[in-house]
Amino acid sequence: MAHPGQLVETIASALGVPRQTVVQHDRQLAAKGYRRKGGRGRSAIRITPEDAANLLIAVAAAPVSGPAVKETVGTFEKYASLPAWKSAFHEQPGDWSELKVLSELSKGHSLSEALAALIRGYARGDFASSDLVWRKSPSGESGEVDVIVTLEGPIPTARIDINSYRGKEIPERDHVELNYRRKLPATKTGFALRKRGEVGDLVQVRAFSDYTLKTVAALFADSANAQGKT
């Protein structure tokens, strides 16, 4: 497994965010116990997929304006614990039961749990092709899998989309998504709050793809492969 410094470098490079900015986010999380800490150099602690998921959330959820780093912990806490719902509107806890992968996640799991599971899945090679992902994948037909993670503010919401295409002449799209948000009455939805002027009307959207997930997961590939052989 990798050290904290390697995780910082990897996330900074993948997201295109200045390294020093990611360093500051990482320090804030470590100070509050959201990333294991201890030792330096060769004796530095080894990070986990949970550590990686937490730092990804902190960096990606940071507002595009204002004192982003100073608010690292508060921003992280608002997003990391968002529970999964089947859709943006239905009040039914969501899970990934349509998939072969991510089966360890329970209904209503949190955003941070989902990202950690995705990182572990990519480290194991679970998303290498669509036939490994979907329960109802036609035999002999396989395609690439795309994953997009989207975070919105100022009202914390997130979404994870998993897509794949199969067939060459007329590609068919398989798609599933989960929404991560607080349970709110209809009168307190983001749209309603913005319309009444209770929050700013500017919606900030940040998203990253499976490129980042794959890049981060590579830090854990050796460990995942070793576990698979035991």
C-alpha positions in Angstrom: 0.0 0.0 0.0 1.0 3.6 -0.5 2.0 6.4 1.9 0.1 9.6 2.4 2.5 11.5 0.3 1.9 9.2 -2.7 -1.9 9.6 -2.3 -1.5 13.4 -2.3 0.6 13.3 -5.4 -1.8 10.9 -7.2 -4.9 12.9 -6.4 -3.3 16.2 -7.3 -2.1 14.9 -10.6 -5.4 13.1 -11.5 -7.7 16.0 -10.7 -5.3 18.7 -11.9 -5.4 20.5 -8.5 -2.2 22.2 -7.2 -0.3 19.7 -5.0 0.0 22.2 -2.1 -3.8 22.6 -2.1 -4.2 18.8 -1.7 -1.5 18.8 1.0 -3.5 21.3 3.0 -6.7 19.3 2.6 -4.9 16.2 3.7 -3.4 17.8 6.8 -6.8 19.1 7.9 -8.3 15.6 7.5 -5.4 14.0 9.4 -5.7 16.5 12.2 -9.3 15.6 12.7 -8.8 11.8 12.5 -10.2 11.3 9.0 -6.9 10.0 7.7 -4.6 7.8 9.7 -1.3 9.4 10.6 2.0 8.5 12.2 5.7 8.1 11.2 7.6 9.7 8.4 9.6 8.4 5.4 9.8 4.7 5.3 8.1 4.4 8.7 5.1 6.4 7.6 1.7 4.8 7.9 0.1 3.1 5.0 -3.1 4.6 3.7 -6.3 2.7 3.0 -9.1 3.1 0.3 -11.1 4.9 3.0 -8.3 7.4 3.4 -8.3 7.9 -0.4 -12.0 8.3 -0.5 -12.0 10.9 2.2 -9.3 13.0 0.5 -11.1 12.7 -2.8 -14.3 14.0 -1.2 -12.5 16.9 0.6 -10.8 18.1 -2.6 -13.7 17.6 -5.1 -16.3 19.0 -2.8 -14.4 22.1 -2.0 -16.3 25.2 -3.2 -15.0 27.0 -6.2 -14.9 30.3 -4.3 -14.2 31.2 -0.7 -11.8 29.8 1.8 -11.9 26.2 0.6 -9.0 24.8 2.6 -10.0 26.5 5.8 -13.4 24.8 5.5 -12.0 21.4 4.6 -13.3 19.4 7.6 -16.7 21.0 7.5 -17.1 20.5 3.8 -15.9 16.9 4.1 -18.3 16.1 6.9 -21.3 17.5 4.9 -20.6 15.3 1.9 -19.0 12.1 3.3 -22.0 11.0 5.3 -24.6 11.7 2.6 -26.8 8.5 2.4 -27.7 6.8 -0.8 -31.2 7.0 -2.4 -32.6 5.3 -5.4 -33.3 8.6 -7.1 -33.2 12.3 -6.6 -36.8 12.4 -5.5 -37.9 9.0 -4.2 -37.6 8.5 -0.5 -36.3 4.9 -0.7 -32.7 4.0 0.4 -30.6 2.9 -2.5 -28.0 0.2 -3.1 -26.2 -1.4 -6.0 -28.2 -4.6 -6.1 -28.5 -4.4 -9.9 -24.7 -5.0 -10.1 -22.4 -7.9 -9.4 -19.9 -5.4 -8.0 -20.3 -3.2 -4.9 -22.4 -5.9 -3.3 -20.8 -5.1 0.1 -22.6 -1.8 0.3 -25.8 -1.8 2.2 -29.0 0.2 1.5 -28.5 3.8 2.4 -24.7 3.5 2.6 -22.7 6.7 2.7 -20.9 8.5 -0.1 -17.5 7.9 1.5 -18.3 4.1 1.8 -19.3 4.1 -1.9 -16.1 5.8 -3.1 -13.9 3.4 -0.9 -15.7 0.4 -2.4 -15.2 1.8 -5.9 -11.5 2.2 -5.3 -11.3 -1.3 -4.0 -13.2 -2.6 -7.0 -11.0 -0.9 -9.5 -7.9 -2.2 -7.6 -9.3 -5.8 -8.0 -10.2 -5.3 -11.6 -13.9 -5.6 -11.0 -14.7 -2.8 -13.6 -12.5 -4.1 -16.4 -15.5 -5.0 -18.6 -19.3 -4.7 -18.4 -19.8 -8.5 -18.1 -18.1 -8.3 -14.7 -20.3 -5.4 -13.5 -23.9 -6.2 -14.6 -26.0 -9.1 -13.2 -27.9 -9.3 -16.5 -25.1 -8.9 -19.0 -25.7 -11.0 -22.2 -23.1 -13.8 -22.5 -20.4 -13.0 -25.1 -21.2 -9.3 -25.1 -18.9 -7.0 -23.2 -18.0 -3.4 -23.3 -16.2 -0.7 -21.4 -17.5 0.7 -18.1 -17.7 4.4 -17.3 -18.2 5.8 -13.8 -18.8 9.5 -13.1 -19.0 11.0 -9.6 -20.7 14.3 -9.4 -20.9 16.6 -6.4 -23.0 19.7 -6.2 -23.2 22.7 -3.8 -23.9 24.8 -1.9 -26.6 22.3 -0.7 -24.5 19.1 -0.5 -25.7 16.5 -3.0 -23.9 13.9 -5.0 -24.5 11.3 -7.7 -22.7 8.2 -8.9 -23.4 7.1 -12.5 -22.3 3.7 -13.9 -22.6 3.2 -17.6 -21.5 0.7 -20.2 -22.2 0.2 -23.9 -22.4 -3.2 -25.7 -22.9 -4.1 -29.3 -20.9 -2.6 -32.2 -23.4 -1.6 -34.9 -26.2 -0.3 -32.6 -24.7 0.1 -29.1 -27.0 -0.5 -26.2 -26.5 1.5 -23.0 -26.7 0.0 -19.5 -27.0 2.6 -16.8 -27.6 2.8 -13.1 -27.2 5.7 -10.7 -27.6 6.5 -7.0 -28.1 9.9 -5.5 -26.5 10.9 -2.2 -28.4 13.6 -0.2 -30.1 14.4 3.0 -33.7 13.5 3.4 -35.6 16.8 3.0 -39.2 17.8 2.7 -40.3 19.0 -0.7 -40.4 22.5 0.6 -36.7 22.3 1.4 -35.3 20.9 -1.8 -32.4 22.7 -3.4 -34.7 24.2 -6.1 -37.2 25.4 -3.5 -34.6 27.0 -1.3 -32.9 28.8 -4.2 -36.2 30.0 -5.5 -37.0 31.6 -2.2 -33.6 33.1 -1.9 -32.7 31.1 1.2 -29.5 29.9 -0.4 -27.5 31.3 -3.3 -28.9 30.6 -6.7 -25.6 29.5 -8.2 -25.2 25.8 -8.3 -21.6 24.6 -8.2 -21.0 21.3 -9.9 -17.7 19.3 -9.6 -17.3 15.9 -11.2 -14.5 13.3 -11.8 -14.5 10.2 -13.8 -13.2 6.6 -13.5 -9.8 8.0 -14.7 -9.3 9.3 -11.2 -10.7 6.2 -9.6 -8.4 4.0 -11.6 -5.4 6.1 -10.9 -6.0 6.1 -7.2 -6.9 2.4 -7.2 -3.5 1.6 -8.7 -2.0 2.5 -5.3 -3.8 -0.5 -3.8 -3.6 -3.0 -6.7 -0.9 -5.2 -5.2 -2.7 -5.5 -1.9 -6.0 -6.3 -3.6 -4.4 -9.0 -5.8 -2.6 -10.5 -2.8 -5.9 -10.7 -0.9 -7.6 -12.4 -3.9 -4.9 -15.1 -4.0 -5.4 -16.0 -0.3 
